[in-house]
């Protein structure tokens, strides 16, 4: 089964947040989601991250210094299964 690049990017974003334990009350700046990706993918990463927010896998928290994000701890099982399916990573 072949996954498209968008799924791989989604899984990588989720994996990075999960690996750093950015879950529930722990937040990181929205712009850090682009770290580790080539700079020419910046707009695509933002679009894909917004899709993950719509799916409620990533939660947002507005702050005076910019938008903060974290993984939705209520959907962690679902997120981990998606990461495992796309990237083959375990936690």
Rosetta blueprint (number, residue, H / E / L):
1 X L
2 X L
3 X L
4 X L
5 X H
6 X H
7 X H
8 X H
9 X H
10 X H
11 X H
12 X H
13 X H
14 X H
15 X H
16 X H
17 X H
18 X H
19 X H
20 X L
21 X L
22 X L
23 X E
24 X L
25 X L
26 X L
27 X L
28 X E
29 X E
30 X H
31 X H
32 X H
33 X H
34 X H
35 X L
36 X L
37 X L
38 X L
39 X H
40 X H
41 X H
42 X H
43 X H
44 X H
45 X H
46 X H
47 X H
48 X H
49 X H
50 X H
51 X H
52 X H
53 X H
54 X H
55 X L
56 X L
57 X L
58 X E
59 X E
60 X E
61 X E
62 X E
63 X E
64 X L
65 X L
66 X E
67 X E
68 X E
69 X E
70 X E
71 X E
72 X L
73 X H
74 X H
75 X H
76 X H
77 X H
78 X H
79 X H
80 X H
81 X H
82 X H
83 X H
84 X H
85 X H
86 X H
87 X H
88 X L
89 X L
90 X L
91 X L
